Amino acid sequence: MWARLANPEVGKYLNEYFVSGFRSRHVKIVGQQKQGGNVASYSLRSRGRVLHCVAGPVDAATMVREAKWS
């Protein structure tokens, strides 16, 4: 998981209003760096309809703002 999920404000907000899950794709290790994996955060309705997507790793303030918007 990205560092933003370790932020207490983000964790509190997401735990209160969302059910969290993840889907991991294949991760390759090239040299000493990981490539691939979780690169987007989606807000979904209960039947899987996408409401919003945050692409790439973002800081805690951005994640909370985008979660509140969705």
mmCIF file as Biopython writes it, N, C-alpha, C and O atoms, coordinates in Angstrom:
data_model
#
loop_
_atom_site.group_PDB
_atom_site.id
_atom_site.type_symbol
_atom_site.label_atom_id
_atom_site.label_alt_id
_atom_site.label_comp_id
_atom_site.label_asym_id
_atom_site.label_entity_id
_atom_site.label_seq_id
_atom_site.pdbx_PDB_ins_code
_atom_site.Cartn_x
_atom_site.Cartn_y
_atom_site.Cartn_z
_atom_site.occupancy
_atom_site.B_iso_or_equiv
_atom_site.auth_seq_id
_atom_site.auth_asym_id
_atom_site.pdbx_PDB_model_num
ATOM 1   N N  . MET A ? 1  ? 0.834   -1.187 0.000   1.0 0.0 1  A 1 
ATOM 2   C CA . MET A ? 1  ? 0.000   0.000  0.000   1.0 0.0 1  A 1 
ATOM 3   C C  . MET A ? 1  ? 0.872   1.240  0.000   1.0 0.0 1  A 1 
ATOM 4   O O  . MET A ? 1  ? 2.007   1.216  0.475   1.0 0.0 1  A 1 
ATOM 5   N N  . TRP A ? 2  ? 0.331   2.326  -0.538  1.0 0.0 2  A 1 
ATOM 6   C CA . TRP A ? 2  ? 1.081   3.567  -0.601  1.0 0.0 2  A 1 
ATOM 7   C C  . TRP A ? 2  ? 1.180   4.204  0.774   1.0 0.0 2  A 1 
ATOM 8   O O  . TRP A ? 2  ? 0.376   3.918  1.661   1.0 0.0 2  A 1 
ATOM 9   N N  . ALA A ? 3  ? 2.151   5.052  0.941   1.0 0.0 3  A 1 
ATOM 10  C CA . ALA A ? 3  ? 2.397   5.709  2.223   1.0 0.0 3  A 1 
ATOM 11  C C  . ALA A ? 3  ? 1.191   6.524  2.693   1.0 0.0 3  A 1 
ATOM 12  O O  . ALA A ? 3  ? 0.986   6.669  3.898   1.0 0.0 3  A 1 
ATOM 13  N N  . ARG A ? 4  ? 0.398   7.053  1.779   1.0 0.0 4  A 1 
ATOM 14  C CA . ARG A ? 4  ? -0.737  7.886  2.200   1.0 0.0 4  A 1 
ATOM 15  C C  . ARG A ? 4  ? -1.702  7.116  3.080   1.0 0.0 4  A 1 
ATOM 16  O O  . ARG A ? 4  ? -2.383  7.720  3.908   1.0 0.0 4  A 1 
ATOM 17  N N  . LEU A ? 5  ? -1.783  5.786  2.925   1.0 0.0 5  A 1 
ATOM 18  C CA . LEU A ? 5  ? -2.701  5.005  3.745   1.0 0.0 5  A 1 
ATOM 19  C C  . LEU A ? 5  ? -2.208  4.886  5.183   1.0 0.0 5  A 1 
ATOM 20  O O  . LEU A ? 5  ? -2.985  4.536  6.072   1.0 0.0 5  A 1 
ATOM 21  N N  . ALA A ? 6  ? -0.945  5.167  5.423   1.0 0.0 6  A 1 
ATOM 22  C CA . ALA A ? 6  ? -0.409  5.173  6.777   1.0 0.0 6  A 1 
ATOM 23  C C  . ALA A ? 6  ? -0.745  6.474  7.496   1.0 0.0 6  A 1 
ATOM 24  O O  . ALA A ? 6  ? -0.578  6.566  8.712   1.0 0.0 6  A 1 
ATOM 25  N N  . ASN A ? 7  ? -1.214  7.476  6.768   1.0 0.0 7  A 1 
ATOM 26  C CA . ASN A ? 7  ? -1.577  8.756  7.364   1.0 0.0 7  A 1 
ATOM 27  C C  . ASN A ? 7  ? -2.866  8.577  8.164   1.0 0.0 7  A 1 
ATOM 28  O O  . ASN A ? 7  ? -3.863  8.113  7.611   1.0 0.0 7  A 1 
ATOM 29  N N  . PRO A ? 8  ? -2.872  8.938  9.469   1.0 0.0 8  A 1 
ATOM 30  C CA . PRO A ? 8  ? -4.060  8.730  10.306  1.0 0.0 8  A 1 
ATOM 31  C C  . PRO A ? 8  ? -5.336  9.389  9.766   1.0 0.0 8  A 1 
ATOM 32  O O  . PRO A ? 8  ? -6.414  8.804  9.871   1.0 0.0 8  A 1 
ATOM 33  N N  . GLU A ? 9  ? -5.235  10.593 9.192   1.0 0.0 9  A 1 
ATOM 34  C CA . GLU A ? 9  ? -6.416  11.287 8.664   1.0 0.0 9  A 1 
ATOM 35  C C  . GLU A ? 9  ? -7.026  10.501 7.502   1.0 0.0 9  A 1 
ATOM 36  O O  . GLU A ? 9  ? -8.245  10.343 7.421   1.0 0.0 9  A 1 
ATOM 37  N N  . VAL A ? 10 ? -6.176  10.014 6.611   1.0 0.0 10 A 1 
ATOM 38  C CA . VAL A ? 10 ? -6.651  9.237  5.462   1.0 0.0 10 A 1 
ATOM 39  C C  . VAL A ? 10 ? -7.289  7.942  5.937   1.0 0.0 10 A 1 
ATOM 40  O O  . VAL A ? 10 ? -8.398  7.605  5.523   1.0 0.0 10 A 1 
ATOM 41  N N  . GLY A ? 11 ? -6.599  7.219  6.800   1.0 0.0 11 A 1 
ATOM 42  C CA . GLY A ? 11 ? -7.131  5.957  7.308   1.0 0.0 11 A 1 
ATOM 43  C C  . GLY A ? 11 ? -8.467  6.127  8.008   1.0 0.0 11 A 1 
ATOM 44  O O  . GLY A ? 11 ? -9.386  5.337  7.790   1.0 0.0 11 A 1 
ATOM 45  N N  . LYS A ? 12 ? -8.587  7.151  8.848   1.0 0.0 12 A 1 
ATOM 46  C CA . LYS A ? 12 ? -9.841  7.411  9.564   1.0 0.0 12 A 1 
ATOM 47  C C  . LYS A ? 12 ? -10.983 7.691  8.593   1.0 0.0 12 A 1 
ATOM 48  O O  . LYS A ? 12 ? -12.069 7.128  8.729   1.0 0.0 12 A 1 
ATOM 49  N N  . TYR A ? 13 ? -10.739 8.556  7.618   1.0 0.0 13 A 1 
ATOM 50  C CA . TYR A ? 13 ? -11.791 8.912  6.659   1.0 0.0 13 A 1 
ATOM 51  C C  . TYR A ? 13 ? -12.211 7.701  5.823   1.0 0.0 13 A 1 
ATOM 52  O O  . TYR A ? 13 ? -13.402 7.422  5.682   1.0 0.0 13 A 1 
ATOM 53  N N  . LEU A ? 14 ? -11.235 6.991  5.273   1.0 0.0 14 A 1 
ATOM 54  C CA . LEU A ? 14 ? -11.563 5.839  4.426   1.0 0.0 14 A 1 
ATOM 55  C C  . LEU A ? 14 ? -12.271 4.745  5.221   1.0 0.0 14 A 1 
ATOM 56  O O  . LEU A ? 14 ? -13.214 4.135  4.716   1.0 0.0 14 A 1 
ATOM 57  N N  . ASN A ? 15 ? -11.835 4.485  6.453   1.0 0.0 15 A 1 
ATOM 58  C CA . ASN A ? 15 ? -12.482 3.461  7.271   1.0 0.0 15 A 1 
ATOM 59  C C  . ASN A ? 15 ? -13.913 3.828  7.650   1.0 0.0 15 A 1 
ATOM 60  O O  . ASN A ? 15 ? -14.762 2.951  7.810   1.0 0.0 15 A 1 
ATOM 61  N N  . GLU A ? 16 ? -14.177 5.120  7.793   1.0 0.0 16 A 1 
ATOM 62  C CA . GLU A ? 16 ? -15.514 5.561  8.178   1.0 0.0 16 A 1 
ATOM 63  C C  . GLU A ? 16 ? -16.507 5.511  7.024   1.0 0.0 16 A 1 
ATOM 64  O O  . GLU A ? 16 ? -17.672 5.168  7.229   1.0 0.0 16 A 1 
ATOM 65  N N  . TYR A ? 17 ? -16.063 5.850  5.800   1.0 0.0 17 A 1 
ATOM 66  C CA . TYR A ? 17 ? -16.993 6.013  4.691   1.0 0.0 17 A 1 
ATOM 67  C C  . TYR A ? 17 ? -16.859 5.007  3.554   1.0 0.0 17 A 1 
ATOM 68  O O  . TYR A ? 17 ? -17.698 4.989  2.653   1.0 0.0 17 A 1 
ATOM 69  N N  . PHE A ? 18 ? -15.832 4.175  3.575   1.0 0.0 18 A 1 
ATOM 70  C CA . PHE A ? 18 ? -15.582 3.272  2.461   1.0 0.0 18 A 1 
ATOM 71  C C  . PHE A ? 18 ? -15.280 1.856  2.941   1.0 0.0 18 A 1 
ATOM 72  O O  . PHE A ? 18 ? -14.871 1.646  4.083   1.0 0.0 18 A 1 
ATOM 73  N N  . VAL A ? 19 ? -15.485 0.907  2.064   1.0 0.0 19 A 1 
ATOM 74  C CA . VAL A ? 19 ? -15.001 -0.452 2.266   1.0 0.0 19 A 1 
ATOM 75  C C  . VAL A ? 19 ? -13.789 -0.576 1.364   1.0 0.0 19 A 1 
ATOM 76  O O  . VAL A ? 19 ? -13.890 -0.360 0.156   1.0 0.0 19 A 1 
ATOM 77  N N  . SER A ? 20 ? -12.660 -0.917 1.926   1.0 0.0 20 A 1 
ATOM 78  C CA . SER A ? 20 ? -11.428 -0.947 1.147   1.0 0.0 20 A 1 
ATOM 79  C C  . SER A ? 20 ? -11.148 -2.336 0.598   1.0 0.0 20 A 1 
ATOM 80  O O  . SER A ? 20 ? -11.478 -3.352 1.209   1.0 0.0 20 A 1 
ATOM 81  N N  . GLY A ? 21 ? -10.546 -2.346 -0.542  1.0 0.0 21 A 1 
ATOM 82  C CA . GLY A ? 21 ? -10.102 -3.580 -1.173  1.0 0.0 21 A 1 
ATOM 83  C C  . GLY A ? 21 ? -9.003  -3.239 -2.149  1.0 0.0 21 A 1 
ATOM 84  O O  . GLY A ? 21 ? -8.732  -2.065 -2.400  1.0 0.0 21 A 1 
ATOM 85  N N  . PHE A ? 22 ? -8.379  -4.235 -2.692  1.0 0.0 22 A 1 
ATOM 86  C CA . PHE A ? 22 ? -7.361  -3.962 -3.690  1.0 0.0 22 A 1 
ATOM 87  C C  . PHE A ? 22 ? -7.265  -5.131 -4.655  1.0 0.0 22 A 1 
ATOM 88  O O  . PHE A ? 22 ? -7.669  -6.254 -4.353  1.0 0.0 22 A 1 
ATOM 89  N N  . ARG A ? 23 ? -6.733  -4.840 -5.790  1.0 0.0 23 A 1 
ATOM 90  C CA . ARG A ? 23 ? -6.474  -5.846 -6.806  1.0 0.0 23 A 1 
ATOM 91  C C  . ARG A ? 23 ? -5.044  -5.617 -7.271  1.0 0.0 23 A 1 
ATOM 92  O O  . ARG A ? 23 ? -4.701  -4.545 -7.771  1.0 0.0 23 A 1 
ATOM 93  N N  . SER A ? 24 ? -4.244  -6.605 -7.104  1.0 0.0 24 A 1 
ATOM 94  C CA . SER A ? 24 ? -2.836  -6.464 -7.448  1.0 0.0 24 A 1 
ATOM 95  C C  . SER A ? 24 ? -2.573  -7.126 -8.786  1.0 0.0 24 A 1 
ATOM 96  O O  . SER A ? 24 ? -2.958  -8.273 -9.014  1.0 0.0 24 A 1 
ATOM 97  N N  . ARG A ? 25 ? -1.923  -6.402 -9.655  1.0 0.0 25 A 1 
ATOM 98  C CA . ARG A ? 25 ? -1.493  -6.940 -10.937 1.0 0.0 25 A 1 
ATOM 99  C C  . ARG A ? 25 ? -0.081  -7.469 -10.782 1.0 0.0 25 A 1 
ATOM 100 O O  . ARG A ? 25 ? 0.530   -7.354 -9.720  1.0 0.0 25 A 1 
ATOM 101 N N  . HIS A ? 26 ? 0.414   -8.037 -11.831 1.0 0.0 26 A 1 
ATOM 102 C CA . HIS A ? 26 ? 1.776   -8.547 -11.801 1.0 0.0 26 A 1 
ATOM 103 C C  . HIS A ? 26 ? 2.762   -7.411 -11.561 1.0 0.0 26 A 1 
ATOM 104 O O  . HIS A ? 26 ? 2.671   -6.356 -12.188 1.0 0.0 26 A 1 
ATOM 105 N N  . VAL A ? 27 ? 3.688   -7.633 -10.663 1.0 0.0 27 A 1 
ATOM 106 C CA . VAL A ? 27 ? 4.729   -6.666 -10.367 1.0 0.0 27 A 1 
ATOM 107 C C  . VAL A ? 27 ? 6.058   -7.261 -10.817 1.0 0.0 27 A 1 
ATOM 108 O O  . VAL A ? 27 ? 6.430   -8.366 -10.423 1.0 0.0 27 A 1 
ATOM 109 N N  . LYS A ? 28 ? 6.759   -6.509 -11.643 1.0 0.0 28 A 1 
ATOM 110 C CA . LYS A ? 28 ? 8.084   -6.929 -12.099 1.0 0.0 28 A 1 
ATOM 111 C C  . LYS A ? 28 ? 9.130   -6.182 -11.297 1.0 0.0 28 A 1 
ATOM 112 O O  . LYS A ? 28 ? 8.928   -5.024 -10.932 1.0 0.0 28 A 1 
ATOM 113 N N  . ILE A ? 29 ? 10.236  -6.833 -11.023 1.0 0.0 29 A 1 
ATOM 114 C CA . ILE A ? 29 ? 11.360  -6.165 -10.395 1.0 0.0 29 A 1 
ATOM 115 C C  . ILE A ? 29 ? 12.439  -6.024 -11.446 1.0 0.0 29 A 1 
ATOM 116 O O  . ILE A ? 29 ? 12.986  -7.008 -11.944 1.0 0.0 29 A 1 
ATOM 117 N N  . VAL A ? 30 ? 12.734  -4.763 -11.775 1.0 0.0 30 A 1 
ATOM 118 C CA . VAL A ? 30 ? 13.755  -4.451 -12.772 1.0 0.0 30 A 1 
ATOM 119 C C  . VAL A ? 30 ? 14.891  -3.761 -12.031 1.0 0.0 30 A 1 
ATOM 120 O O  . VAL A ? 30 ? 14.709  -2.679 -11.472 1.0 0.0 30 A 1 
ATOM 121 N N  . GLY A ? 31 ? 16.060  -4.388 -12.027 1.0 0.0 31 A 1 
ATOM 122 C CA . GLY A ? 31 ? 17.146  -3.864 -11.203 1.0 0.0 31 A 1 
ATOM 123 C C  . GLY A ? 31 ? 16.731  -4.016 -9.755  1.0 0.0 31 A 1 
ATOM 124 O O  . GLY A ? 31 ? 16.539  -5.133 -9.275  1.0 0.0 31 A 1 
ATOM 125 N N  . GLN A ? 32 ? 16.592  -2.905 -9.059  1.0 0.0 32 A 1 
ATOM 126 C CA . GLN A ? 32 ? 16.125  -2.929 -7.670  1.0 0.0 32 A 1 
ATOM 127 C C  . GLN A ? 32 ? 14.816  -2.163 -7.502  1.0 0.0 32 A 1 
ATOM 128 O O  . GLN A ? 32 ? 14.451  -1.799 -6.384  1.0 0.0 32 A 1 
ATOM 129 N N  . GLN A ? 33 ? 14.103  -1.912 -8.609  1.0 0.0 33 A 1 
ATOM 130 C CA . GLN A ? 33 ? 12.848  -1.166 -8.539  1.0 0.0 33 A 1 
ATOM 131 C C  . GLN A ? 33 ? 11.673  -2.014 -8.992  1.0 0.0 33 A 1 
ATOM 132 O O  . GLN A ? 33 ? 11.780  -2.810 -9.926  1.0 0.0 33 A 1 
ATOM 133 N N  . LYS A ? 34 ? 10.551  -1.828 -8.312  1.0 0.0 34 A 1 
ATOM 134 C CA . LYS A ? 34 ? 9.311   -2.499 -8.702  1.0 0.0 34 A 1 
ATOM 135 C C  . LYS A ? 34 ? 8.649   -1.704 -9.824  1.0 0.0 34 A 1 
ATOM 136 O O  . LYS A ? 34 ? 8.668   -0.473 -9.821  1.0 0.0 34 A 1 
ATOM 137 N N  . GLN A ? 35 ? 8.067   -2.416 -10.774 1.0 0.0 35 A 1 
ATOM 138 C CA . GLN A ? 35 ? 7.295   -1.784 -11.844 1.0 0.0 35 A 1 
ATOM 139 C C  . GLN A ? 35 ? 5.950   -2.477 -11.913 1.0 0.0 35 A 1 
ATOM 140 O O  . GLN A ? 35 ? 5.866   -3.705 -11.902 1.0 0.0 35 A 1 
ATOM 141 N N  . GLY A ? 36 ? 4.889   -1.670 -11.985 1.0 0.0 36 A 1 
ATOM 142 C CA . GLY A ? 36 ? 3.544   -2.228 -12.041 1.0 0.0 36 A 1 
ATOM 143 C C  . GLY A ? 36 ? 2.909   -2.231 -10.663 1.0 0.0 36 A 1 
ATOM 144 O O  . GLY A ? 36 ? 3.361   -1.525 -9.761  1.0 0.0 36 A 1 
ATOM 145 N N  . GLY A ? 37 ? 1.872   -3.017 -10.501 1.0 0.0 37 A 1 
ATOM 146 C CA . GLY A ? 37 ? 1.182   -3.102 -9.217  1.0 0.0 37 A 1 
ATOM 147 C C  . GLY A ? 37 ? 0.018   -2.135 -9.147  1.0 0.0 37 A 1 
ATOM 148 O O  . GLY A ? 37 ? -0.535  -1.738 -10.172 1.0 0.0 37 A 1 
ATOM 149 N N  . ASN A ? 38 ? -0.351  -1.757 -7.932  1.0 0.0 38 A 1 
ATOM 150 C CA . ASN A ? 38 ? -1.482  -0.858 -7.713  1.0 0.0 38 A 1 
ATOM 151 C C  . ASN A ? 38 ? -1.088  0.565  -8.084  1.0 0.0 38 A 1 
ATOM 152 O O  . ASN A ? 38 ? -0.231  1.164  -7.434  1.0 0.0 38 A 1 
ATOM 153 N N  . VAL A ? 39 ? -1.702  1.099  -9.113  1.0 0.0 39 A 1 
ATOM 154 C CA . VAL A ? 39 ? -1.359  2.443  -9.571  1.0 0.0 39 A 1 
ATOM 155 C C  . VAL A ? 39 ? -2.572  3.353  -9.667  1.0 0.0 39 A 1 
ATOM 156 O O  . VAL A ? 39 ? -2.468  4.455  -10.207 1.0 0.0 39 A 1 
ATOM 157 N N  . ALA A ? 40 ? -3.721  2.921  -9.155  1.0 0.0 40 A 1 
ATOM 158 C CA . ALA A ? 40 ? -4.923  3.754  -9.183  1.0 0.0 40 A 1 
ATOM 159 C C  . ALA A ? 40 ? -5.817  3.388  -8.005  1.0 0.0 40 A 1 
ATOM 160 O O  . ALA A ? 40 ? -5.854  2.238  -7.569  1.0 0.0 40 A 1 
ATOM 161 N N  . SER A ? 41 ? -6.535  4.386  -7.499  1.0 0.0 41 A 1 
ATOM 162 C CA . SER A ? 41 ? -7.522  4.183  -6.437  1.0 0.0 41 A 1 
ATOM 163 C C  . SER A ? 41 ? -8.892  4.495  -7.017  1.0 0.0 41 A 1 
ATOM 164 O O  . SER A ? 41 ? -9.115  5.586  -7.542  1.0 0.0 41 A 1 
ATOM 165 N N  . TYR A ? 42 ? -9.806  3.542  -6.923  1.0 0.0 42 A 1 
ATOM 166 C CA . TYR A ? 42 ? -11.145 3.703  -7.488  1.0 0.0 42 A 1 
ATOM 167 C C  . TYR A ? 42 ? -12.180 3.848  -6.390  1.0 0.0 42 A 1 
ATOM 168 O O  . TYR A ? 42 ? -12.079 3.208  -5.343  1.0 0.0 42 A 1 
ATOM 169 N N  . SER A ? 43 ? -13.177 4.691  -6.630  1.0 0.0 43 A 1 
ATOM 170 C CA . SER A ? 43 ? -14.373 4.766  -5.796  1.0 0.0 43 A 1 
ATOM 171 C C  . SER A ? 43 ? -15.472 4.099  -6.601  1.0 0.0 43 A 1 
ATOM 172 O O  . SER A ? 43 ? -15.782 4.515  -7.717  1.0 0.0 43 A 1 
ATOM 173 N N  . LEU A ? 44 ? -16.057 3.058  -6.022  1.0 0.0 44 A 1 
ATOM 174 C CA . LEU A ? 44 ? -17.065 2.264  -6.727  1.0 0.0 44 A 1 
ATOM 175 C C  . LEU A ? 44 ? -18.387 2.260  -5.986  1.0 0.0 44 A 1 
ATOM 176 O O  . LEU A ? 44 ? -18.428 2.416  -4.766  1.0 0.0 44 A 1 
ATOM 177 N N  . ARG A ? 45 ? -19.465 2.082  -6.729  1.0 0.0 45 A 1 
ATOM 178 C CA . ARG A ? 45 ? -20.768 1.804  -6.126  1.0 0.0 45 A 1 
ATOM 179 C C  . ARG A ? 45 ? -20.765 0.340  -5.700  1.0 0.0 45 A 1 
ATOM 180 O O  . ARG A ? 45 ? -19.844 -0.399 -6.047  1.0 0.0 45 A 1 
ATOM 181 N N  . SER A ? 46 ? -21.763 -0.084 -4.966  1.0 0.0 46 A 1 
ATOM 182 C CA . SER A ? 46 ? -21.789 -1.446 -4.431  1.0 0.0 46 A 1 
ATOM 183 C C  . SER A ? 46 ? -21.807 -2.526 -5.515  1.0 0.0 46 A 1 
ATOM 184 O O  . SER A ? 46 ? -21.374 -3.652 -5.268  1.0 0.0 46 A 1 
ATOM 185 N N  . ARG A ? 47 ? -22.296 -2.201 -6.698  1.0 0.0 47 A 1 
ATOM 186 C CA . ARG A ? 47 ? -22.321 -3.199 -7.783  1.0 0.0 47 A 1 
ATOM 187 C C  . ARG A ? 47 ? -21.157 -3.040 -8.753  1.0 0.0 47 A 1 
ATOM 188 O O  . ARG A ? 47 ? -21.145 -3.661 -9.815  1.0 0.0 47 A 1 
ATOM 189 N N  . GLY A ? 48 ? -20.177 -2.211 -8.394  1.0 0.0 48 A 1 
ATOM 190 C CA . GLY A ? 48 ? -18.975 -2.110 -9.188  1.0 0.0 48 A 1 
ATOM 191 C C  . GLY A ? 48 ? -18.904 -0.950 -10.166 1.0 0.0 48 A 1 
ATOM 192 O O  . GLY A ? 48 ? -17.910 -0.816 -10.879 1.0 0.0 48 A 1 
ATOM 193 N N  . ARG A ? 49 ? -19.924 -0.110 -10.220 1.0 0.0 49 A 1 
ATOM 194 C CA . ARG A ? 49 ? -19.878 1.044  -11.124 1.0 0.0 49 A 1 
ATOM 195 C C  . ARG A ? 49 ? -18.839 2.044  -10.619 1.0 0.0 49 A 1 
ATOM 196 O O  . ARG A ? 49 ? -18.845 2.405  -9.443  1.0 0.0 49 A 1 
ATOM 197 N N  . VAL A ? 50 ? -17.956 2.487  -11.497 1.0 0.0 50 A 1 
ATOM 198 C CA . VAL A ? 50 ? -16.896 3.420  -11.121 1.0 0.0 50 A 1 
ATOM 199 C C  . VAL A ? 50 ? -17.472 4.826  -10.973 1.0 0.0 50 A 1 
ATOM 200 O O  . VAL A ? 50 ? -18.102 5.348  -11.892 1.0 0.0 50 A 1 
ATOM 201 N N  . LEU A ? 51 ? -17.249 5.433  -9.805  1.0 0.0 51 A 1 
ATOM 202 C CA . LEU A ? 51 ? -17.656 6.811  -9.566  1.0 0.0 51 A 1 
ATOM 203 C C  . LEU A ? 51 ? -16.506 7.776  -9.812  1.0 0.0 51 A 1 
ATOM 204 O O  . LEU A ? 51 ? -16.707 8.883  -10.311 1.0 0.0 51 A 1 
ATOM 205 N N  . HIS A ? 52 ? -15.294 7.344  -9.456  1.0 0.0 52 A 1 
ATOM 206 C CA . HIS A ? 52 ? -14.144 8.243  -9.527  1.0 0.0 52 A 1 
ATOM 207 C C  . HIS A ? 52 ? -12.875 7.406  -9.494  1.0 0.0 52 A 1 
ATOM 208 O O  . HIS A ? 52 ? -12.873 6.290  -8.975  1.0 0.0 52 A 1 
ATOM 209 N N  . CYS A ? 53 ? -11.797 7.948  -10.048 1.0 0.0 53 A 1 
ATOM 210 C CA . CYS A ? 53 ? -10.510 7.265  -10.051 1.0 0.0 53 A 1 
ATOM 211 C C  . CYS A ? 53 ? -9.406  8.278  -9.774  1.0 0.0 53 A 1 
ATOM 212 O O  . CYS A ? 53 ? -9.388  9.364  -10.354 1.0 0.0 53 A 1 
ATOM 213 N N  . VAL A ? 54 ? -8.497  7.919  -8.891  1.0 0.0 54 A 1 
ATOM 214 C CA . VAL A ? 54 ? -7.309  8.733  -8.620  1.0 0.0 54 A 1 
ATOM 215 C C  . VAL A ? 54 ? -6.133  7.946  -9.183  1.0 0.0 54 A 1 
ATOM 216 O O  . VAL A ? 54 ? -5.829  6.848  -8.717  1.0 0.0 54 A 1 
ATOM 217 N N  . ALA A ? 55 ? -5.482  8.510  -10.177 1.0 0.0 55 A 1 
ATOM 218 C CA . ALA A ? 55 ? -4.395  7.798  -10.854 1.0 0.0 55 A 1 
ATOM 219 C C  . ALA A ? 55 ? -3.058  8.060  -10.176 1.0 0.0 55 A 1 
ATOM 220 O O  . ALA A ? 55 ? -2.726  9.196  -9.838  1.0 0.0 55 A 1 
ATOM 221 N N  . GLY A ? 56 ? -2.316  7.007  -9.990  1.0 0.0 56 A 1 
ATOM 222 C CA . GLY A ? 56 ? -0.959  7.106  -9.461  1.0 0.0 56 A 1 
ATOM 223 C C  . GLY A ? 56 ? -0.912  7.366  -7.968  1.0 0.0 56 A 1 
ATOM 224 O O  . GLY A ? 56 ? -1.937  7.598  -7.327  1.0 0.0 56 A 1 
ATOM 225 N N  . PRO A ? 57 ? 0.293   7.325  -7.427  1.0 0.0 57 A 1 
ATOM 226 C CA . PRO A ? 57 ? 0.455   7.614  -5.999  1.0 0.0 57 A 1 
ATOM 227 C C  . PRO A ? 57 ? 0.274   9.109  -5.747  1.0 0.0 57 A 1 
ATOM 228 O O  . PRO A ? 57 ? 0.831   9.935  -6.470  1.0 0.0 57 A 1 
ATOM 229 N N  . VAL A ? 58 ? -0.495  9.453  -4.734  1.0 0.0 58 A 1 
ATOM 230 C CA . VAL A ? 58 ? -0.739  10.853 -4.387  1.0 0.0 58 A 1 
ATOM 231 C C  . VAL A ? 58 ? -0.493  11.045 -2.897  1.0 0.0 58 A 1 
ATOM 232 O O  . VAL A ? 58 ? -0.432  10.071 -2.146  1.0 0.0 58 A 1 
ATOM 233 N N  . ASP A ? 59 ? -0.352  12.293 -2.468  1.0 0.0 59 A 1 
ATOM 234 C CA . ASP A ? 59 ? -0.129  12.546 -1.049  1.0 0.0 59 A 1 
ATOM 235 C C  . ASP A ? 59 ? -1.444  12.426 -0.275  1.0 0.0 59 A 1 
ATOM 236 O O  . ASP A ? 59 ? -2.518  12.318 -0.866  1.0 0.0 59 A 1 
ATOM 237 N N  . ALA A ? 60 ? -1.340  12.447 1.053   1.0 0.0 60 A 1 
ATOM 238 C CA . ALA A ? 60 ? -2.503  12.239 1.923   1.0 0.0 60 A 1 
ATOM 239 C C  . ALA A ? 60 ? -3.590  13.280 1.693   1.0 0.0 60 A 1 
ATOM 240 O O  . ALA A ? 60 ? -4.767  12.930 1.608   1.0 0.0 60 A 1 
ATOM 241 N N  . ALA A ? 61 ? -3.219  14.544 1.591   1.0 0.0 61 A 1 
ATOM 242 C CA . ALA A ? 61 ? -4.215  15.603 1.407   1.0 0.0 61 A 1 
ATOM 243 C C  . ALA A ? 61 ? -5.004  15.412 0.118   1.0 0.0 61 A 1 
ATOM 244 O O  . ALA A ? 61 ? -6.217  15.617 0.094   1.0 0.0 61 A 1 
ATOM 245 N N  . THR A ? 62 ? -4.323  15.023 -0.945  1.0 0.0 62 A 1 
ATOM 246 C CA . THR A ? 62 ? -4.990  14.789 -2.223  1.0 0.0 62 A 1 
ATOM 247 C C  . THR A ? 62 ? -5.942  13.601 -2.120  1.0 0.0 62 A 1 
ATOM 248 O O  . THR A ? 62 ? -7.057  13.659 -2.637  1.0 0.0 62 A 1 
ATOM 249 N N  . MET A ? 63 ? -5.516  12.533 -1.463  1.0 0.0 63 A 1 
ATOM 250 C CA . MET A ? 63 ? -6.365  11.343 -1.349  1.0 0.0 63 A 1 
ATOM 251 C C  . MET A ? 63 ? -7.631  11.641 -0.570  1.0 0.0 63 A 1 
ATOM 252 O O  . MET A ? 63 ? -8.715  11.219 -0.973  1.0 0.0 63 A 1 
ATOM 253 N N  . VAL A ? 64 ? -7.517  12.361 0.538   1.0 0.0 64 A 1 
ATOM 254 C CA . VAL A ? 64 ? -8.704  12.713 1.327   1.0 0.0 64 A 1 
ATOM 255 C C  . VAL A ? 64 ? -9.622  13.617 0.517   1.0 0.0 64 A 1 
ATOM 256 O O  . VAL A ? 64 ? -10.835 13.407 0.505   1.0 0.0 64 A 1 
ATOM 257 N N  . ARG A ? 65 ? -9.063  14.625 -0.163  1.0 0.0 65 A 1 
ATOM 258 C CA . ARG A ? 65 ? -9.871  15.536 -0.987  1.0 0.0 65 A 1 
ATOM 259 C C  . ARG A ? 65 ? -10.632 14.767 -2.066  1.0 0.0 65 A 1 
ATOM 260 O O  . ARG A ? 65 ? -11.825 14.997 -2.266  1.0 0.0 65 A 1 
ATOM 261 N N  . GLU A ? 66 ? -9.956  13.866 -2.755  1.0 0.0 66 A 1 
ATOM 262 C CA . GLU A ? 66 ? -10.584 13.106 -3.820  1.0 0.0 66 A 1 
ATOM 263 C C  . GLU A ? 66 ? -11.626 12.122 -3.275  1.0 0.0 66 A 1 
ATOM 264 O O  . GLU A ? 66 ? -12.665 11.916 -3.901  1.0 0.0 66 A 1 
ATOM 265 N N  . ALA A ? 67 ? -11.359 11.520 -2.123  1.0 0.0 67 A 1 
ATOM 266 C CA . ALA A ? 67 ? -12.334 10.611 -1.507  1.0 0.0 67 A 1 
ATOM 267 C C  . ALA A ? 67 ? -13.581 11.368 -1.099  1.0 0.0 67 A 1 
ATOM 268 O O  . ALA A ? 67 ? -14.693 10.882 -1.306  1.0 0.0 67 A 1 
ATOM 269 N N  . LYS A ? 68 ? -13.420 12.545 -0.526  1.0 0.0 68 A 1 
ATOM 270 C CA . LYS A ? 68 ? -14.571 13.365 -0.140  1.0 0.0 68 A 1 
ATOM 271 C C  . LYS A ? 68 ? -15.376 13.782 -1.364  1.0 0.0 68 A 1 
ATOM 272 O O  . LYS A ? 68 ? -16.606 13.813 -1.324  1.0 0.0 68 A 1 
ATOM 273 N N  . TRP A ? 69 ? -14.673 14.106 -2.464  1.0 0.0 69 A 1 
ATOM 274 C CA . TRP A ? 69 ? -15.361 14.504 -3.687  1.0 0.0 69 A 1 
ATOM 275 C C  . TRP A ? 69 ? -16.203 13.353 -4.228  1.0 0.0 69 A 1 
ATOM 276 O O  . TRP A ? 69 ? -17.333 13.559 -4.671  1.0 0.0 69 A 1 
ATOM 277 N N  . SER A ? 70 ? -15.656 12.150 -4.189  1.0 0.0 70 A 1 
ATOM 278 C CA . SER A ? 70 ? -16.384 11.022 -4.779  1.0 0.0 70 A 1 
ATOM 279 C C  . SER A ? 70 ? -17.578 10.629 -3.921  1.0 0.0 70 A 1 
ATOM 280 O O  . SER A ? 70 ? -18.306 9.698  -4.264  1.0 0.0 70 A 1 
#
